[in-house]
Amino acid sequence: MDVLPSTVTKKRGGRMQHETSRSGAIEADPDYVRLVRSRTRFSLILTLLTLAIYFGFILLIAFAPHVLGQSLTGGVTTVGIPLGVGVIVAAFVLTGIYVRRANSEFDALTQQLLERHK
């Protein structure tokens, strides 16, 4: 296996990986570390929020089905219908929030890092 002079071989997770000096420099950049932390924190918050909404709905189904079965208007539409739709809509909204921030803030910071480490 030929290794270019500009690459470094590192052992990660029990396997060898080739890493260019550029990616090593980017990983060592404090702005990169801040970007990764910020993106990870934001993703974790949205993930936990999504799980809370979803499992809250599931727990409501499991432990208080009578609440979901109550009629909204005296007809056939129950409380569970808009709550179920709300869970789906919340997933789309939270995904949209992530995509918007990723496309604006995170992508811009990534481009700045790549430009700085050409």
Secondary structure, DSSP 8 states (H G I E B T S, - for coil): ----TTEEEEEETTEEEEEEHHHHHHHH-HHHHHHHHHHHHHHHHHHHHHHHHHHHHHHHHHH-HHHHTSBSSSSS-BTHHHHHHHHHHHHHHHHHHHHHHIIIIIHHHHHHHHHHT-
